[in-house]
Amino acid sequence: MPNSPQNPATAPGPAPAESRSERIANWLDRARRGDAQARDRLFGATRSFVATAARFHLQRGLRAKMDASDIVQQSLLEAHQGFDDFTGHSLGEWLSWLKQIVARNALDAAKRYRGTAKRDAAREVHLAAGSDDSLAWHGGVVDPGSSPSHRVERGEQELILAAALNALPEDHREVLLLRNMERLPFDEVSRRMGRSAGACRMLWLRAIATLRERLPAEDPGK
């Protein structure tokens, strides 16, 4: 008896593409069970995120003295070594855990170079409080009281943005870090970058435009 044609209305469609958060959760689970390849993919997928976090947490004066890559390498090493201590299962929990490691290492770097870790307390509170600025998300962890869907969406946005920032030229990353993440006025950005305020403003506009080109277009159906 020939097979009956399948009703198009009930025919299975293509499997939905796996989201970043689902991939991370899958790699986390497999890595816990000893899958070395999944563990390598997990750390590879979040390296840009760690690099961006390191640039943010490392004070501007120290960035001139030491490469943020030192913080990145140290943080990734510690995350590898302490992986069994991580108890989370989601993308948001994973990124929050990595942020804490990076922040601690950046603070230790400040102690080594300055003998003390005195930072601007007002700015520390401001950054930790977070804001609506799309580039000011490295100051704190995702609010544990927010909905699971919000935490997933924000975690995926952080990964996308970190990868885009990491692909920019160094001066573009620096002006975005100072202006958008540290929220400094252009006069202070100018002083720290050794350029005129007008030149910094033009550089910032170019950096914003380049960053937008690298970010995926927002789904209008959302």
MDTraj code that builds the backbone (N, CA, C; nanometers):
import mdtraj as md
import numpy as np

residues = "MET PRO ASN SER PRO GLN ASN PRO ALA THR ALA PRO GLY PRO ALA PRO ALA GLU SER ARG SER GLU ARG ILE ALA ASN TRP LEU ASP ARG ALA ARG ARG GLY ASP ALA GLN ALA ARG ASP ARG LEU PHE GLY ALA THR ARG SER PHE VAL ALA THR ALA ALA ARG PHE HIS LEU GLN ARG GLY LEU ARG ALA LYS MET ASP ALA SER ASP ILE VAL GLN GLN SER LEU LEU GLU ALA HIS GLN GLY PHE ASP ASP PHE THR GLY HIS SER LEU GLY GLU TRP LEU SER TRP LEU LYS GLN ILE VAL ALA ARG ASN ALA LEU ASP ALA ALA LYS ARG TYR ARG GLY THR ALA LYS ARG ASP ALA ALA ARG GLU VAL HIS LEU ALA ALA GLY SER ASP ASP SER LEU ALA TRP HIS GLY GLY VAL VAL ASP PRO GLY SER SER PRO SER HIS ARG VAL GLU ARG GLY GLU GLN GLU LEU ILE LEU ALA ALA ALA LEU ASN ALA LEU PRO GLU ASP HIS ARG GLU VAL LEU LEU LEU ARG ASN MET GLU ARG LEU PRO PHE ASP GLU VAL SER ARG ARG MET GLY ARG SER ALA GLY ALA CYS ARG MET LEU TRP LEU ARG ALA ILE ALA THR LEU ARG GLU ARG LEU PRO ALA GLU ASP PRO GLY LYS".split()
xyz = np.array([
    [0.0855, -0.1197, 0.0000],
    [0.0000, 0.0000, 0.0000],
    [0.0881, 0.1233, 0.0000],
    [0.0741, 0.2155, -0.0956],
    [0.1630, 0.3322, -0.1024],
    [0.1421, 0.4225, 0.0167],
    [0.2477, 0.4873, 0.0526],
    [0.2392, 0.5805, 0.1647],
    [0.1453, 0.6960, 0.1318],
    [0.0623, 0.7324, 0.2293],
    [-0.0287, 0.8442, 0.2092],
    [0.0481, 0.9739, 0.2126],
    [0.0143, 1.0672, 0.1251],
    [0.0856, 1.1958, 0.1281],
    [0.0631, 1.2652, 0.2610],
    [0.1663, 1.3245, 0.3116],
    [0.1577, 1.3887, 0.4412],
    [0.0854, 1.5228, 0.4314],
    [-0.0041, 1.5458, 0.5247],
    [-0.0773, 1.6715, 0.5279],
    [0.0192, 1.7851, 0.5572],
    [0.0302, 1.8864, 0.4690],
    [0.1250, 1.9957, 0.4918],
    [0.1004, 2.0662, 0.6233],
    [-0.0252, 2.0647, 0.6668],
    [-0.0566, 2.1359, 0.7909],
    [0.0012, 2.0658, 0.9123],
    [0.0203, 1.9323, 0.9012],
    [0.0709, 1.8562, 1.0151],
    [0.2139, 1.8088, 0.9947],
    [0.2687, 1.8314, 0.8746],
    [0.4056, 1.7873, 0.8474],
    [0.5023, 1.8626, 0.9370],
    [0.6004, 1.7912, 0.9937],
    [0.6969, 1.8593, 1.0813],
    [0.7831, 1.9558, 1.0025],
    [0.7969, 2.0750, 1.0543],
    [0.8814, 2.1734, 0.9878],
    [1.0246, 2.1596, 1.0343],
    [1.1141, 2.2438, 0.9826],
    [1.2542, 2.2375, 1.0254],
    [1.2651, 2.2716, 1.1733],
    [1.3575, 2.2040, 1.2389],
    [1.3790, 2.2302, 1.3818],
    [1.4247, 2.3739, 1.4011],
    [1.3695, 2.4434, 1.5019],
    [1.4122, 2.5824, 1.5244],
    [1.5603, 2.5908, 1.5585],
    [1.6227, 2.6970, 1.5111],
    [1.7656, 2.7141, 1.5363],
    [1.7890, 2.7297, 1.6861],
    [1.8970, 2.6702, 1.7329],
    [1.9304, 2.6778, 1.8745],
    [1.9835, 2.8172, 1.9069],
    [1.9313, 2.8792, 2.0103],
    [1.9758, 3.0130, 2.0491],
    [2.1096, 3.0051, 2.1201],
    [2.1754, 3.1213, 2.1349],
    [2.3026, 3.1255, 2.2073],
    [2.2875, 3.0740, 2.3493],
    [2.1799, 3.1171, 2.4151],
    [2.1606, 3.0753, 2.5543],
    [2.1418, 2.9241, 2.5640],
    [2.0718, 2.8664, 2.4667],
    [2.0525, 2.7214, 2.4666],
    [2.1835, 2.6493, 2.4397],
    [2.2649, 2.7042, 2.3495],
    [2.3946, 2.6425, 2.3225],
    [2.4834, 2.6465, 2.4462],
    [2.4874, 2.7627, 2.5134],
    [2.5697, 2.7756, 2.6330],
    [2.5238, 2.6772, 2.7400],
    [2.3914, 2.6701, 2.7627],
    [2.3386, 2.5780, 2.8638],
    [2.3731, 2.4340, 2.8291],
    [2.3677, 2.4009, 2.7003],
    [2.4013, 2.2661, 2.6557],
    [2.5492, 2.2368, 2.6786],
    [2.6356, 2.3339, 2.6434],
    [2.7789, 2.3140, 2.6647],
    [2.8128, 2.3046, 2.8131],
    [2.7443, 2.3852, 2.8952],
    [2.7667, 2.3777, 3.0396],
    [2.7357, 2.2380, 3.0914],
    [2.6231, 2.1847, 3.0496],
    [2.5818, 2.0521, 3.0956],
    [2.6810, 1.9456, 3.0499],
    [2.7199, 1.9520, 2.9221],
    [2.8134, 1.8515, 2.8694],
    [2.9516, 1.8659, 2.9308],
    [2.9947, 1.9907, 2.9542],
    [3.1259, 2.0125, 3.0155],
    [3.1302, 1.9551, 3.1562],
    [3.0209, 1.9683, 3.2287],
    [3.0142, 1.9118, 3.3642],
    [3.0277, 1.7594, 3.3632],
    [2.9850, 1.6999, 3.2527],
    [2.9910, 1.5541, 3.2417],
    [3.1218, 1.5071, 3.1786],
    [3.2179, 1.6026, 3.1661],
    [3.3512, 1.5650, 3.1210],
    [3.3780, 1.5791, 2.9737],
    [3.2890, 1.6459, 2.8998],
    [3.3074, 1.6650, 2.7561],
    [3.4057, 1.7798, 2.7336],
    [3.5289, 1.7462, 2.6975],
    [3.6341, 1.8477, 2.6814],
    [3.6040, 1.9414, 2.5653],
    [3.5469, 1.8885, 2.4573],
    [3.5156, 1.9726, 2.3418],
    [3.4095, 2.0761, 2.3768],
    [3.3073, 2.0341, 2.4523],
    [3.2022, 2.1283, 2.4936],
    [3.2605, 2.2360, 2.5844],
    [3.3535, 2.1989, 2.6681],
    [3.4165, 2.2958, 2.7583],
    [3.4975, 2.3976, 2.6790],
    [3.5713, 2.3510, 2.5779],
    [3.6477, 2.4434, 2.4940],
    [3.5546, 2.5395, 2.4202],
    [3.4434, 2.4889, 2.3703],
    [3.3475, 2.5746, 2.2994],
    [3.2854, 2.6765, 2.3941],
    [3.2576, 2.6338, 2.5152],
    [3.1996, 2.7226, 2.6153],
    [3.2907, 2.8413, 2.6432],
    [3.4175, 2.8136, 2.6674],
    [3.5115, 2.9212, 2.6965],
    [3.5424, 3.0035, 2.5723],
    [3.5470, 2.9395, 2.4566],
    [3.5718, 3.0143, 2.3341],
    [3.4608, 3.1119, 2.3017],
    [3.3367, 3.0725, 2.3318],
    [3.2211, 3.1571, 2.3009],
    [3.2140, 3.2798, 2.3900],
    [3.2794, 3.2758, 2.5063],
    [3.2689, 3.3868, 2.6011],
    [3.4009, 3.4622, 2.6189],
    [3.4995, 3.4333, 2.5372],
    [3.6290, 3.5009, 2.5509],
    [3.6167, 3.6508, 2.5221],
    [3.5433, 3.6876, 2.4173],
    [3.5246, 3.8298, 2.3859],
    [3.4547, 3.9015, 2.5004],
    [3.3605, 3.8329, 2.5624],
    [3.2895, 3.8898, 2.6763],
    [3.3864, 3.9182, 2.7910],
    [3.4734, 3.8234, 2.8206],
    [3.5723, 3.8412, 2.9282],
    [3.6682, 3.9551, 2.8934],
    [3.7073, 3.9651, 2.7662],
    [3.7983, 4.0714, 2.7244],
    [3.7355, 4.2088, 2.7435],
    [3.6087, 4.2221, 2.7075],
    [3.5404, 4.3498, 2.7245],
    [3.5237, 4.3831, 2.8721],
    [3.4904, 4.2841, 2.9529],
    [3.4767, 4.3053, 3.0969],
    [3.6097, 4.3492, 3.1574],
    [3.7197, 4.2914, 3.1107],
    [3.8517, 4.3273, 3.1638],
    [3.8864, 4.4719, 3.1319],
    [3.8569, 4.5162, 3.0095],
    [3.8842, 4.6554, 2.9740],
    [3.8005, 4.7504, 3.0583],
    [3.6778, 4.7097, 3.0877],
    [3.5908, 4.7953, 3.1671],
    [3.6408, 4.8064, 3.3112],
    [3.6724, 4.6952, 3.3730],
    [3.7075, 4.6948, 3.5145],
    [3.8492, 4.7446, 3.5418],
    [3.9376, 4.7335, 3.4434],
    [4.0736, 4.7812, 3.4625],
    [4.0744, 4.9331, 3.4498],
    [4.1154, 5.0012, 3.5537],
    [4.1123, 5.1470, 3.5540],
    [4.1973, 5.2039, 3.4399],
    [4.1559, 5.3211, 3.3918],
    [4.2217, 5.3821, 3.2761],
    [4.3709, 5.4010, 3.2999],
    [4.4109, 5.4445, 3.4198],
    [4.5523, 5.4628, 3.4476],
    [4.6299, 5.3338, 3.4386],
    [4.5682, 5.2243, 3.4769],
    [4.6355, 5.0956, 3.4710],
    [4.6376, 5.0395, 3.3300],
    [4.5380, 5.0742, 3.2490],
    [4.5372, 5.0234, 3.1115],
    [4.6580, 5.0724, 3.0345],
    [4.7140, 5.1865, 3.0771],
    [4.8345, 5.2370, 3.0112],
    [4.9587, 5.1609, 3.0559],
    [4.9498, 5.0906, 3.1701],
    [5.0660, 5.0226, 3.2258],
    [5.0650, 4.8721, 3.2016],
    [4.9479, 4.8148, 3.1908],
    [4.9407, 4.6711, 3.1691],
    [4.8325, 4.6389, 3.0688],
    [4.8543, 4.5333, 2.9940],
    [4.7598, 4.4929, 2.8907],
    [4.6412, 4.4237, 2.9560],
    [4.5217, 4.4601, 2.9120],
    [4.4021, 4.3946, 2.9652],
    [4.4032, 4.2452, 2.9361],
    [4.4828, 4.2038, 2.8364],
    [4.4897, 4.0607, 2.8052],
    [4.5465, 3.9810, 2.9221],
    [4.6281, 4.0478, 3.0071],
    [4.6778, 3.9784, 3.1264],
    [4.5623, 3.9402, 3.2182],
    [4.4670, 4.0322, 3.2342],
    [4.3489, 4.0058, 3.3160],
    [4.2640, 3.8975, 3.2506],
    [4.2527, 3.9022, 3.1194],
    [4.1735, 3.8030, 3.0468],
    [4.2310, 3.6630, 3.0677],
    [4.3626, 3.6493, 3.0461],
    [4.4259, 3.5188, 3.0597],
    [4.4133, 3.4651, 3.2018],
    [4.4375, 3.5516, 3.2994],
    [4.4297, 3.5105, 3.4380],
    [4.2871, 3.4688, 3.4752],
    [4.1895, 3.5467, 3.4293],
    [4.0499, 3.5182, 3.4617],
    [4.0027, 3.3879, 3.3969],
    [4.0397, 3.3675, 3.2710],
    [4.0012, 3.2433, 3.2043],
    [4.0676, 3.1228, 3.2694],
    [4.1938, 3.1397, 3.3104],
    [4.2641, 3.0310, 3.3791],
    [4.1936, 2.9953, 3.5100],
    [4.1579, 3.0987, 3.5868],
    [4.0891, 3.0746, 3.7132],
    [3.9520, 3.0114, 3.6908],
    [3.8835, 3.0544, 3.5849],
    [3.7531, 2.9963, 3.5547],
    [3.7671, 2.8488, 3.5176],
    [3.8711, 2.8168, 3.4403],
    [3.8976, 2.6768, 3.4069],
    [3.9249, 2.5955, 3.5333],
    [4.0135, 2.6480, 3.6165],
    [4.0535, 2.5749, 3.7365],
    [3.9393, 2.5616, 3.8370],
    [3.8531, 2.6624, 3.8430],
    [3.7432, 2.6598, 3.9387],
    [3.6102, 2.6192, 3.8790],
    [3.6136, 2.5621, 3.7595],
    [3.4896, 2.5299, 3.6895],
    [3.3977, 2.4413, 3.7723],
    [3.4545, 2.3482, 3.8471],
    [3.3718, 2.2584, 3.9274],
    [3.2978, 2.3317, 4.0391],
    [3.3441, 2.4526, 4.0721],
    [3.2778, 2.5307, 4.1766],
    [3.1575, 2.6086, 4.1236],
    [3.1463, 2.6190, 3.9921],
    [3.0340, 2.6914, 3.9335],
    [2.9087, 2.6048, 3.9424],
    [2.8042, 2.6575, 4.0041],
    [2.6829, 2.5786, 4.0277],
    [2.5654, 2.6195, 3.9403],
    [2.5832, 2.7212, 3.8570],
    [2.4734, 2.7676, 3.7734],
    [2.4509, 2.6789, 3.6528],
    [2.3440, 2.7097, 3.5796],
    [2.3094, 2.6299, 3.4612],
    [2.2773, 2.7164, 3.3397],
    [2.2574, 2.8455, 3.3590],
    [2.2112, 2.9308, 3.2497],
    [2.3208, 3.0246, 3.2001],
    [2.2949, 3.0853, 3.0855],
    [2.3865, 3.1832, 3.0287],
    [2.4069, 3.3002, 3.1247],
    [2.2973, 3.3542, 3.1814],
    [2.3094, 3.4673, 3.2719],
    [2.3955, 3.4355, 3.3929],
    [2.3777, 3.3175, 3.4510],
    [2.4579, 3.2773, 3.5670],
    [2.6040, 3.2609, 3.5293],
    [2.6297, 3.2066, 3.4126],
    [2.7667, 3.1871, 3.3654],
    [2.8375, 3.3214, 3.3457],
    [2.7705, 3.4159, 3.2810],
    [2.8314, 3.5469, 3.2583],
    [2.8523, 3.6208, 3.3902],
    [2.7586, 3.6108, 3.4817],
    [2.7732, 3.6766, 3.6113],
    [2.8934, 3.6213, 3.6870],
    [2.9114, 3.4922, 3.6813],
    [3.0256, 3.4275, 3.7487],
    [3.1575, 3.4753, 3.6878],
    [3.1628, 3.4827, 3.5560],
    [3.2840, 3.5304, 3.4892],
    [3.3119, 3.6759, 3.5251],
    [3.2072, 3.7588, 3.5323],
    [3.2244, 3.8998, 3.5682],
    [3.2899, 3.9138, 3.7055],
    [3.2454, 3.8328, 3.7986],
    [3.2987, 3.8411, 3.9336],
    [3.4468, 3.8079, 3.9367],
    [3.4880, 3.7088, 3.8588],
    [3.6295, 3.6712, 3.8520],
    [3.7114, 3.7848, 3.7920],
    [3.6618, 3.8428, 3.6823],
    [3.7327, 3.9526, 3.6161],
    [3.7446, 4.0732, 3.7085],
    [3.6346, 4.1098, 3.7745],
    [3.6364, 4.2261, 3.8632],
    [3.7366, 4.2074, 3.9766],
    [3.7420, 4.0881, 4.0319],
    [3.8363, 4.0614, 4.1411],
    [3.9819, 4.0720, 4.0929],
    [4.0099, 4.0191, 3.9748],
    [4.1460, 4.0256, 3.9222],
    [4.1873, 4.1680, 3.8875],
    [4.0919, 4.2474, 3.8365],
    [4.1218, 4.3873, 3.8060],
    [4.1503, 4.4644, 3.9344],
    [4.0765, 4.4358, 4.0401],
    [4.0994, 4.5014, 4.1679],
    [4.2351, 4.4624, 4.2252],
    [4.2703, 4.3360, 4.2111],
    [4.4022, 4.2913, 4.2566],
    [4.5134, 4.3621, 4.1798],
    [4.4901, 4.3865, 4.0494],
    [4.5895, 4.4579, 3.9692],
    [4.6065, 4.5999, 4.0204],
    [4.4966, 4.6624, 4.0595],
    [4.5034, 4.7979, 4.1140],
    [4.5840, 4.7994, 4.2431],
    [4.5660, 4.6994, 4.3259],
    [4.6412, 4.6910, 4.4516],
    [4.7908, 4.6753, 4.4247],
    [4.8233, 4.5921, 4.3274],
    [4.9653, 4.5690, 4.2983],
    [5.0339, 4.6949, 4.2463],
    [4.9653, 4.7707, 4.1605],
    [5.0286, 4.8867, 4.0984],
    [5.0215, 5.0119, 4.1840],
    [4.9254, 5.0208, 4.2693],
    [4.9082, 5.1438, 4.3453],
    [4.9234, 5.1256, 4.4958],
    [4.9347, 5.0022, 4.5392],
    [4.9505, 4.9773, 4.6806],
    [4.8200, 4.9822, 4.7566],
    [4.7172, 5.0291, 4.6906],
    [4.5846, 5.0342, 4.7518],
    [4.4819, 5.0317, 4.6416],
    [4.3609, 4.9947, 4.6744],
    [4.2552, 4.9830, 4.5734],
    [4.1523, 5.0920, 4.5873],
    [4.1974, 5.2152, 4.6117],
    [4.1028, 5.3255, 4.6269],
    [4.0475, 5.3624, 4.4899],
    [3.9172, 5.3483, 4.4765],
    [3.8507, 5.3864, 4.3524],
    [3.7480, 5.4936, 4.3842],
    [3.6998, 5.5574, 4.2837],
    [3.5968, 5.6595, 4.2990],
    [3.4671, 5.5925, 4.3433],
    [3.4322, 5.6078, 4.4728],
    [3.3181, 5.5361, 4.5282],
    [3.1882, 5.5748, 4.4582],
    [3.1733, 5.7013, 4.4249],
    [3.0499, 5.7452, 4.3599],
    [3.0337, 5.6775, 4.2247],
    [3.1428, 5.6674, 4.1498],
    [3.1345, 5.6037, 4.0188],
    [3.1119, 5.4543, 4.0335],
    [3.1710, 5.3935, 4.1364],
    [3.1524, 5.2507, 4.1583],
    [3.0047, 5.2185, 4.1790],
    [2.9363, 5.2985, 4.2596],
    [2.7941, 5.2774, 4.2839],
    [2.7149, 5.2995, 4.1557],
    [2.7516, 5.4036, 4.0834],
    [2.6798, 5.4371, 3.9596],
    [2.6895, 5.3228, 3.8593],
    [2.8099, 5.2679, 3.8429],
    [2.8282, 5.1613, 3.7464],
    [2.7555, 5.0350, 3.7893],
    [2.7629, 5.0039, 3.9174],
    [2.6985, 4.8832, 3.9660],
    [2.5474, 4.8916, 3.9543],
    [2.4957, 5.0135, 3.9598],
    [2.3510, 5.0299, 3.9523],
    [2.2981, 5.0020, 3.8130],
    [2.3836, 5.0145, 3.7124],
    [2.3410, 4.9884, 3.5759],
    [2.2621, 5.1045, 3.5193],
    [2.2271, 5.0959, 3.3905],
    [2.1508, 5.2018, 3.3260],
    [2.0894, 5.1468, 3.1994],
    [2.0178, 5.2339, 3.1305],
    [1.9557, 5.1916, 3.0050],
    [2.0528, 5.1977, 2.8880],
    [2.1719, 5.2527, 2.9101],
    [2.2693, 5.2642, 2.8018],
    [2.3115, 5.1246, 2.7568],
    [2.3045, 5.0992, 2.6263],
    [2.3331, 4.9655, 2.5756],
    [2.4773, 4.9246, 2.5958],
    [2.5665, 5.0213, 2.6224],
    [2.7068, 4.9867, 2.6413],
    [2.7470, 4.9847, 2.7884],
    [2.6563, 5.0142, 2.8789],
    [2.6925, 5.0255, 3.0208],
    [2.6477, 4.9040, 3.0993],
    [2.6684, 4.7845, 3.0438],
    [2.6137, 4.6657, 3.1069],
    [2.7177, 4.5837, 3.1794],
    [2.8423, 4.6252, 3.1814],
    [2.9440, 4.5431, 3.2473],
    [2.9643, 4.5805, 3.3931],
    [2.8915, 4.6787, 3.4422],
    [2.9155, 4.7224, 3.5781],
    [2.8626, 4.6297, 3.6848],
    [2.7617, 4.5509, 3.6556],
    [2.7042, 4.4637, 3.7568],
    [2.6524, 4.3373, 3.6935],
    [2.5920, 4.2533, 3.7742],
    [2.5385, 4.1282, 3.7230],
    [2.3918, 4.1485, 3.6895],
    [2.3368, 4.0552, 3.6140],
    [2.1956, 4.0636, 3.5778],
    [2.1118, 4.0498, 3.7042],
    [2.0101, 4.1322, 3.7170],
    [1.9241, 4.1329, 3.8352],
    [1.8615, 3.9949, 3.8557],
    [1.8912, 3.9281, 3.9701],
    [1.8345, 3.7955, 3.9922],
    [1.6828, 3.7975, 4.0066],
    [1.6252, 3.9162, 4.0316],
    [1.4807, 3.9254, 4.0449],
    [1.4094, 3.9431, 3.9131],
    [1.4839, 3.9618, 3.8046],
    [1.4208, 3.9789, 3.6746],
    [1.3704, 3.8447, 3.6233],
    [1.2857, 3.8487, 3.5226],
    [1.2265, 3.7262, 3.4702],
    [1.3318, 3.6428, 3.3978],
    [1.3120, 3.5093, 3.3908],
    [1.4081, 3.4247, 3.3179],
    [1.4260, 3.4683, 3.1735],
    [1.3157, 3.5070, 3.1069],
    [1.3266, 3.5479, 2.9667],
    [1.4105, 3.6750, 2.9533],
    [1.3956, 3.7678, 3.0503],
    [1.4751, 3.8905, 3.0470],
    [1.6222, 3.8596, 3.0675],
    [1.6531, 3.7687, 3.1605],
    [1.7929, 3.7346, 3.1866],
    [1.8553, 3.6673, 3.0651],
    [1.7784, 3.5817, 2.9975],
    [1.8280, 3.5150, 2.8774],
    [1.8556, 3.6173, 2.7687],
    [1.7588, 3.7073, 2.7459],
    [1.7744, 3.8074, 2.6402],
    [1.8943, 3.8976, 2.6674],
    [1.9086, 3.9414, 2.7926],
    [2.0198, 4.0305, 2.8241],
    [2.1530, 3.9587, 2.8099],
    [2.1594, 3.8337, 2.8524],
    [2.2830, 3.7586, 2.8382],
    [2.3244, 3.7444, 2.6928],
    [2.2270, 3.7161, 2.6057],
    [2.2585, 3.7028, 2.4633],
    [2.3037, 3.8368, 2.4051],
    [2.2404, 3.9462, 2.4478],
    [2.2808, 4.0780, 2.4002],
    [2.4238, 4.1101, 2.4436],
    [2.4590, 4.0713, 2.5647],
    [2.5941, 4.0975, 2.6141],
    [2.6983, 4.0239, 2.5312],
    [2.6709, 3.9007, 2.4959],
    [2.7652, 3.8242, 2.4140],
    [2.7813, 3.8865, 2.2762],
    [2.6691, 3.9257, 2.2150],
    [2.6732, 3.9862, 2.0814],
    [2.7506, 4.1172, 2.0849],
    [2.7207, 4.2015, 2.1838],
    [2.7859, 4.3309, 2.1937],
    [2.9342, 4.3166, 2.2225],
    [2.9700, 4.2229, 2.3103],
    [3.1108, 4.2022, 2.3430],
    [3.1903, 4.1593, 2.2201],
    [3.1335, 4.0701, 2.1406],
    [3.2021, 4.0249, 2.0193],
    [3.2204, 4.1404, 1.9210],
    [3.1179, 4.2255, 1.9082],
    [3.1275, 4.3398, 1.8172],
    [3.2308, 4.4399, 1.8658],
    [3.2314, 4.4688, 1.9957],
    [3.3299, 4.5621, 2.0519],
    [3.4715, 4.5100, 2.0345],
    [3.4888, 4.3814, 2.0564],
    [3.6225, 4.3231, 2.0497],
    [3.6802, 4.3266, 1.9092],
    [3.5923, 4.3384, 1.8092],
    [3.6381, 4.3424, 1.6696],
    [3.6721, 4.4841, 1.6228],
    [3.6449, 4.5849, 1.7059],
    [3.6719, 4.7236, 1.6678],
    [3.8200, 4.7576, 1.6834],
    [3.8673, 4.8601, 1.6124],
    [4.0036, 4.9095, 1.6359],
    [4.0193, 4.9563, 1.7808],
    [4.1403, 4.9549, 1.8303],
    [4.1656, 4.9862, 1.9713],
    [4.1157, 5.1248, 2.0104],
    [4.1387, 5.2257, 1.9249],
    [4.0951, 5.3607, 1.9626],
    [3.9422, 5.3717, 1.9653],
    [3.8744, 5.2945, 1.8804],
    [3.7285, 5.2921, 1.8830],
    [3.6794, 5.2302, 2.0143],
    [3.7416, 5.1185, 2.0534],
    [3.7027, 5.0550, 2.1800],
    [3.7270, 5.1483, 2.2976],
    [3.8400, 5.2182, 2.2945],
    [3.8762, 5.3044, 2.4067],
    [3.7783, 5.4207, 2.4226],
    [3.7428, 5.4852, 2.3118],
    [3.6526, 5.5999, 2.3230],
    [3.5127, 5.5550, 2.3669],
    [3.4691, 5.4369, 2.3231],
    [3.3396, 5.3852, 2.3673],
    [3.3437, 5.3467, 2.5151],
    [3.4559, 5.2923, 2.5571],
    [3.4712, 5.2558, 2.6977],
    [3.4651, 5.3791, 2.7870],
    [3.5379, 5.4829, 2.7492],
    [3.5422, 5.6040, 2.8311],
    [3.4108, 5.6808, 2.8272],
    [3.3541, 5.6916, 2.7091],
    [3.2339, 5.7744, 2.6941],
    [3.1068, 5.7012, 2.7381],
    [3.0893, 5.5771, 2.6945],
    [2.9635, 5.5072, 2.7182],
    [2.9645, 5.4202, 2.8438],
    [3.0772, 5.3560, 2.8722],
    [3.0816, 5.2696, 2.9895],
    [3.1191, 5.3462, 3.1164],
    [3.2227, 5.4301, 3.1058],
    [3.2616, 5.5098, 3.2229],
    [3.1852, 5.6411, 3.2300],
    [3.1124, 5.6736, 3.1245],
    [3.0250, 5.7918, 3.1195],
    [3.1002, 5.9220, 3.1497],
    [3.2151, 5.9368, 3.0894],
    [3.2942, 6.0579, 3.1096],
    [3.2541, 6.1641, 3.0075],
    [3.2608, 6.2914, 3.0445],
    [3.2360, 6.3985, 2.9473],
    [3.3492, 6.4024, 2.8461],
    [3.3240, 6.4649, 2.7316],
    [3.4243, 6.4654, 2.6255],
    [3.5523, 6.5379, 2.6671],
    [3.5427, 6.6365, 2.7547],
    [3.6639, 6.7032, 2.8006],
    [3.7569, 6.6055, 2.8719],
    [3.6984, 6.5166, 2.9528],
    [3.7795, 6.4179, 3.0240],
    [3.8268, 6.3078, 2.9302],
    [3.7411, 6.2681, 2.8358],
    [3.7832, 6.1707, 2.7345],
    [3.9025, 6.2253, 2.6578],
    [3.8952, 6.3542, 2.6249],
    [4.0041, 6.4204, 2.5525],
    [4.1346, 6.4156, 2.6311],
    [4.1250, 6.4455, 2.7611],
    [4.2456, 6.4458, 2.8451],
    [4.3073, 6.3067, 2.8532],
    [4.2231, 6.2063, 2.8683],
    [4.2748, 6.0707, 2.8858],
    [4.3291, 6.0110, 2.7566],
    [4.2717, 6.0511, 2.6430],
    [4.3176, 5.9954, 2.5160],
    [4.4256, 6.0805, 2.4510],
    [4.4515, 6.2005, 2.5060],
    [4.5542, 6.2860, 2.4496],
    [4.5162, 6.3428, 2.3141],
    [4.3867, 6.3684, 2.2943],
    [4.3374, 6.4262, 2.1700],
    [4.2466, 6.5428, 2.2047],
    [4.2149, 6.6248, 2.1068],
    [4.1235, 6.7355, 2.1325],
    [3.9826, 6.6809, 2.1551],
    [3.9000, 6.7604, 2.2236],
    [3.7625, 6.7187, 2.2486],
    [3.6873, 6.6981, 2.1173],
    [3.7124, 6.7857, 2.0195],
    [3.6473, 6.7715, 1.8900],
    [3.6873, 6.6427, 1.8200],
    [3.8182, 6.6106, 1.8273],
    [3.8656, 6.4877, 1.7635],
    [3.8049, 6.3650, 1.8315],
    [3.7933, 6.3694, 1.9651],
    [3.7340, 6.2575, 2.0386],
    [3.5862, 6.2413, 2.0041],
    [3.5176, 6.3541, 1.9873],
    [3.3762, 6.3465, 1.9516],
    [3.3585, 6.2818, 1.8133],
    [3.4423, 6.3219, 1.7174],
    [3.4347, 6.2634, 1.5838],
    [3.4704, 6.1145, 1.5875],
    [3.5734, 6.0796, 1.6670],
    [3.6134, 5.9400, 1.6800],
    [3.4990, 5.8584, 1.7401],
    [3.4332, 5.9160, 1.8390],
    [3.3216, 5.8475, 1.9056],
    [3.2067, 5.8234, 1.8074],
    [3.1742, 5.9237, 1.7251],
    [3.0674, 5.9079, 1.6269],
    [3.1013, 5.7983, 1.5261],
    [3.2285, 5.7941, 1.4820],
    [3.2704, 5.6883, 1.3895],
    [3.2628, 5.5515, 1.4565],
    [3.3041, 5.5469, 1.5844],
    [3.3009, 5.4198, 1.6573],
    [3.1584, 5.3695, 1.6736],
    [3.0658, 5.4593, 1.7060],
    [2.9247, 5.4214, 1.7201],
    [2.8711, 5.3681, 1.5871],
    [2.9035, 5.4374, 1.4791],
    [2.8549, 5.3954, 1.3473],
    [2.9108, 5.2577, 1.3102],
    [3.0396, 5.2364, 1.3357],
    [3.1016, 5.1080, 1.3036],
    [3.0428, 4.9966, 1.3881],
    [3.0210, 5.0268, 1.5153],
    [2.9630, 4.9261, 1.6044],
    [2.8237, 4.8858, 1.5567],
    [2.7434, 4.9840, 1.5181],
    [2.6077, 4.9537, 1.4713],
    [2.6104, 4.8668, 1.3465],
    [2.7089, 4.8892, 1.2609],
    [2.7200, 4.8080, 1.1404],
    [2.7516, 4.6626, 1.1735],
    [2.8253, 4.6425, 1.2825],
    [2.8665, 4.5075, 1.3198],
    [2.7598, 4.4334, 1.3993],
    [2.6667, 4.5060, 1.4570],
    [2.5615, 4.4414, 1.5350],
    [2.4518, 4.3908, 1.4422],
    [2.3935, 4.2747, 1.4727],
    [2.2866, 4.2218, 1.3871],
    [2.1639, 4.3115, 1.3945],
    [2.0917, 4.3184, 1.2831],
    [1.9697, 4.3994, 1.2789],
    [1.8673, 4.3411, 1.3741],
    [1.7946, 4.4300, 1.4400],
    [1.6917, 4.3863, 1.5345],
    [1.5724, 4.3302, 1.4590],
    [1.5190, 4.2211, 1.5102],
    [1.4040, 4.1561, 1.4487],
    [1.2801, 4.2451, 1.4675],
    [1.2205, 4.2983, 1.3586],
    [1.1054, 4.3879, 1.3728],
    [0.9839, 4.3161, 1.4275],
    [0.9828, 4.1828, 1.4240],
    [0.8679, 4.1095, 1.4729],
    [0.8663, 4.0949, 1.6224],
    [0.9746, 4.1335, 1.6908],
    [0.9800, 4.1183, 1.8360],
    [0.8988, 4.2257, 1.9026],
])
top = md.Topology()
chain = top.add_chain()
for i, resn in enumerate(residues, 1):
    res = top.add_residue(resn, chain, resSeq=i)
    for name in ("N", "CA", "C"):
        top.add_atom(name, md.element.get_by_symbol(name[0]), res)
traj = md.Trajectory(xyz[None], top)
